[in-house]
């Protein structure tokens, strides 16, 4: 498999939109790293290895077989969703998470390098593997990327909203 670099994804507008959403999310938290981490339950093995190696590898060898890694990423993404967004296991392939905020973001409200940046890294590794194998990105990858972007935009939008003032009774 040919080794691809980050620049290879620059020609995909959806990837560039996702990078913009990640930057907007981080900006909404004023680029502060709260040292919080995303849930590690069902996390792909490649993520802690990549972190342990100071995030130096552009695509860790622990990513392994594309189909297995894809499934790991989908399960991890689904596992960290709030209760109102979790999909049943047999619905993961379709990736039709609810696109309406029905509660708090809880586990996903995690700015910094140990937050959604890690999910974006997984999406990049998945894309690199797909491009290397088939020369294109699957609909499944595009759906998950779209959902990650939607979540980042929703969290950033909620964070940017000023607190509402309580109305005072008329005197």
C-alpha positions as a Markdown table, in Angstrom:
| # | Residue | x | y | z |
|---|---|---|---|---|
| 1 | Unk | 0.0 | 0.0 | 0.0 |
| 2 | Unk | 1.3 | 3.4 | -0.9 |
| 3 | Unk | 2.0 | 5.8 | 2.0 |
| 4 | Unk | -0.2 | 8.9 | 1.7 |
| 5 | Unk | 0.4 | 12.2 | 3.3 |
| 6 | Unk | -2.0 | 14.7 | 4.8 |
| 7 | Unk | -1.8 | 16.8 | 1.6 |
| 8 | Unk | -3.4 | 13.9 | -0.3 |
| 9 | Unk | -6.7 | 14.6 | 1.5 |
| 10 | Unk | -6.5 | 18.3 | 0.7 |
| 11 | Unk | -8.3 | 17.7 | -2.6 |
| 12 | Unk | -11.4 | 16.4 | -0.8 |
| 13 | Unk | -13.6 | 19.4 | 0.1 |
| 14 | Unk | -15.4 | 17.4 | 2.9 |
| 15 | Unk | -12.1 | 16.7 | 4.6 |
| 16 | Unk | -11.1 | 20.4 | 4.4 |
| 17 | Unk | -14.6 | 21.3 | 5.8 |
| 18 | Unk | -14.0 | 18.9 | 8.7 |
| 19 | Unk | -10.6 | 20.5 | 9.5 |
| 20 | Unk | -12.3 | 23.9 | 9.5 |
| 21 | Unk | -15.0 | 22.5 | 11.9 |
| 22 | Unk | -12.3 | 21.2 | 14.2 |
| 23 | Unk | -10.5 | 24.6 | 14.3 |
| 24 | Unk | -13.9 | 26.3 | 15.0 |
| 25 | Unk | -14.6 | 23.9 | 17.8 |
| 26 | Unk | -11.2 | 24.5 | 19.4 |
| 27 | Unk | -11.6 | 28.3 | 18.9 |
| 28 | Unk | -15.0 | 28.1 | 20.7 |
| 29 | Unk | -13.0 | 26.8 | 23.7 |
| 30 | Unk | -10.4 | 29.4 | 23.1 |
| 31 | Unk | -7.8 | 26.7 | 22.2 |
| 32 | Unk | -7.6 | 25.6 | 25.9 |
| 33 | Unk | -6.8 | 22.0 | 26.4 |
| 34 | Unk | -8.7 | 20.9 | 29.4 |
| 35 | Unk | -6.7 | 17.6 | 29.7 |
| 36 | Unk | -10.0 | 15.7 | 29.4 |
| 37 | Unk | -9.9 | 12.6 | 27.2 |
| 38 | Unk | -12.5 | 10.9 | 25.1 |
| 39 | Unk | -13.9 | 7.6 | 26.5 |
| 40 | Unk | -11.4 | 4.8 | 26.0 |
| 41 | Unk | -14.1 | 2.1 | 25.9 |
| 42 | Unk | -13.9 | 0.3 | 22.5 |
| 43 | Unk | -11.2 | 2.8 | 21.3 |
| 44 | Unk | -9.2 | 1.5 | 18.4 |
| 45 | Unk | -5.8 | 0.1 | 19.5 |
| 46 | Unk | -4.0 | 2.5 | 17.1 |
| 47 | Unk | -5.0 | 5.6 | 19.1 |
| 48 | Unk | -3.1 | 4.9 | 22.4 |
| 49 | Unk | -0.1 | 3.6 | 20.5 |
| 50 | Unk | -0.1 | 6.8 | 18.4 |
| 51 | Unk | -0.4 | 9.0 | 21.6 |
| 52 | Unk | 2.3 | 7.0 | 23.3 |
| 53 | Unk | 4.6 | 7.7 | 20.4 |
| 54 | Unk | 4.0 | 11.4 | 20.7 |
| 55 | Unk | 1.6 | 11.4 | 17.7 |
| 56 | Unk | 4.7 | 11.2 | 15.3 |
| 57 | Unk | 3.4 | 8.5 | 12.9 |
| 58 | Unk | 1.2 | 9.9 | 10.1 |
| 59 | Unk | -0.5 | 6.5 | 10.0 |
| 60 | Unk | 0.3 | 4.0 | 12.8 |
| 61 | Unk | 1.0 | 0.4 | 11.8 |
| 62 | Unk | -1.5 | -0.7 | 14.5 |
| 63 | Unk | -4.3 | 0.5 | 12.2 |
| 64 | Unk | -4.1 | -2.9 | 10.6 |
| 65 | Unk | -6.7 | -4.2 | 8.2 |
| 66 | Unk | -9.1 | -1.6 | 6.8 |
| 67 | Unk | -12.3 | -3.4 | 7.5 |
| 68 | Unk | -11.4 | -4.1 | 11.1 |
| 69 | Unk | -10.2 | -0.6 | 11.7 |
| 70 | Unk | -13.3 | 0.9 | 10.1 |
| 71 | Unk | -15.5 | -1.2 | 12.4 |
| 72 | Unk | -13.4 | -0.2 | 15.5 |
| 73 | Unk | -13.8 | 3.5 | 14.6 |
| 74 | Unk | -17.6 | 3.1 | 14.1 |
| 75 | Unk | -18.1 | 1.3 | 17.3 |
| 76 | Unk | -15.9 | 3.7 | 19.3 |
| 77 | Unk | -17.8 | 6.7 | 17.8 |
| 78 | Unk | -21.1 | 5.1 | 18.7 |
| 79 | Unk | -19.9 | 4.2 | 22.2 |
| 80 | Unk | -19.1 | 7.7 | 23.1 |
| 81 | Unk | -22.4 | 9.2 | 21.9 |
| 82 | Unk | -24.9 | 10.6 | 24.5 |
| 83 | Unk | -27.8 | 8.1 | 25.2 |
| 84 | Unk | -30.0 | 10.1 | 22.8 |
| 85 | Unk | -27.7 | 9.4 | 19.8 |
| 86 | Unk | -26.5 | 5.8 | 20.3 |
| 87 | Unk | -27.3 | 3.4 | 17.4 |
| 88 | Unk | -28.0 | -0.3 | 17.7 |
| 89 | Unk | -25.1 | -2.4 | 16.5 |
| 90 | Unk | -26.9 | -3.5 | 13.3 |
| 91 | Unk | -27.5 | 0.2 | 12.3 |
| 92 | Unk | -23.8 | 1.2 | 12.5 |
| 93 | Unk | -23.1 | 0.5 | 8.8 |
| 94 | Unk | -25.7 | 3.1 | 7.8 |
| 95 | Unk | -24.4 | 5.6 | 10.3 |
| 96 | Unk | -27.6 | 7.6 | 10.6 |
| 97 | Unk | -27.1 | 9.2 | 14.0 |
| 98 | Unk | -29.8 | 11.7 | 15.1 |
| 99 | Unk | -29.0 | 15.2 | 13.8 |
| 100 | Unk | -31.1 | 17.1 | 16.4 |
| 101 | Unk | -29.6 | 18.1 | 19.7 |
| 102 | Unk | -31.8 | 16.4 | 22.3 |
| 103 | Unk | -29.6 | 16.7 | 25.4 |
| 104 | Unk | -26.1 | 17.4 | 26.6 |
| 105 | Unk | -22.9 | 16.3 | 24.8 |
| 106 | Unk | -21.3 | 15.0 | 27.9 |
| 107 | Unk | -18.4 | 12.7 | 26.8 |
| 108 | Unk | -17.9 | 14.4 | 23.5 |
| 109 | Unk | -17.5 | 17.9 | 24.9 |
| 110 | Unk | -13.8 | 17.4 | 25.0 |
| 111 | Unk | -11.5 | 20.0 | 23.5 |
| 112 | Unk | -7.8 | 19.6 | 23.0 |
| 113 | Unk | -5.5 | 17.0 | 21.6 |
| 114 | Unk | -7.1 | 14.1 | 23.5 |
| 115 | Unk | -10.6 | 15.0 | 22.3 |
| 116 | Unk | -12.2 | 15.0 | 18.8 |
| 117 | Unk | -8.8 | 15.6 | 17.3 |
| 118 | Unk | -8.2 | 11.8 | 18.0 |
| 119 | Unk | -11.4 | 11.0 | 16.1 |
| 120 | Unk | -10.2 | 13.1 | 13.2 |
| 121 | Unk | -6.9 | 11.3 | 13.2 |
| 122 | Unk | -8.8 | 7.9 | 13.0 |
| 123 | Unk | -10.8 | 9.3 | 10.0 |
| 124 | Unk | -7.6 | 10.3 | 8.4 |
| 125 | Unk | -6.0 | 6.9 | 8.8 |
| 126 | Unk | -9.2 | 5.3 | 7.5 |
| 127 | Unk | -9.1 | 7.6 | 4.5 |
| 128 | Unk | -5.5 | 6.9 | 3.8 |
| 129 | Unk | -6.1 | 3.2 | 3.9 |
| 130 | Unk | -9.1 | 3.5 | 1.5 |
| 131 | Unk | -7.3 | 5.8 | -0.9 |
| 132 | Unk | -4.4 | 3.4 | -0.9 |
| 133 | Unk | -6.6 | 0.4 | -1.6 |
| 134 | Unk | -9.4 | 1.6 | -3.8 |
| 135 | Unk | -8.3 | 5.1 | -4.8 |
| 136 | Unk | -11.5 | 6.6 | -3.4 |
| 137 | Unk | -13.4 | 7.2 | -0.2 |
| 138 | Unk | -16.4 | 5.1 | 0.8 |
| 139 | Unk | -19.8 | 6.4 | 1.5 |
| 140 | Unk | -19.5 | 5.0 | 5.0 |
| 141 | Unk | -16.4 | 7.1 | 5.6 |
| 142 | Unk | -18.1 | 10.2 | 4.2 |
| 143 | Unk | -21.2 | 9.6 | 6.4 |
| 144 | Unk | -19.1 | 9.2 | 9.5 |
| 145 | Unk | -17.0 | 12.3 | 8.6 |
| 146 | Unk | -20.3 | 14.2 | 8.1 |
| 147 | Unk | -21.6 | 13.1 | 11.5 |
| 148 | Unk | -18.3 | 14.1 | 13.2 |
| 149 | Unk | -18.5 | 17.5 | 11.5 |
| 150 | Unk | -22.1 | 17.9 | 12.6 |
| 151 | Unk | -21.2 | 17.1 | 16.2 |
| 152 | Unk | -18.2 | 19.4 | 16.3 |
| 153 | Unk | -20.4 | 22.3 | 14.8 |
| 154 | Unk | -23.2 | 21.6 | 17.3 |
| 155 | Unk | -20.8 | 21.6 | 20.3 |
| 156 | Unk | -19.0 | 24.7 | 19.1 |
| 157 | Unk | -22.3 | 26.5 | 18.4 |
| 158 | Unk | -23.6 | 25.6 | 21.9 |
| 159 | Unk | -20.3 | 26.8 | 23.5 |
| 160 | Unk | -20.4 | 30.1 | 21.6 |
| 161 | Unk | -23.9 | 31.0 | 22.8 |
| 162 | Unk | -23.8 | 33.6 | 25.6 |
| 163 | Unk | -25.6 | 32.7 | 28.7 |
| 164 | Unk | -29.2 | 33.9 | 28.7 |
| 165 | Unk | -30.3 | 36.6 | 31.1 |
| 166 | Unk | -33.0 | 35.8 | 33.5 |
| 167 | Unk | -36.0 | 38.1 | 33.1 |
| 168 | Unk | -36.8 | 40.2 | 36.1 |
| 169 | Unk | -40.3 | 40.7 | 37.3 |
| 170 | Unk | -41.7 | 44.2 | 36.5 |
| 171 | Unk | -41.6 | 46.5 | 39.4 |
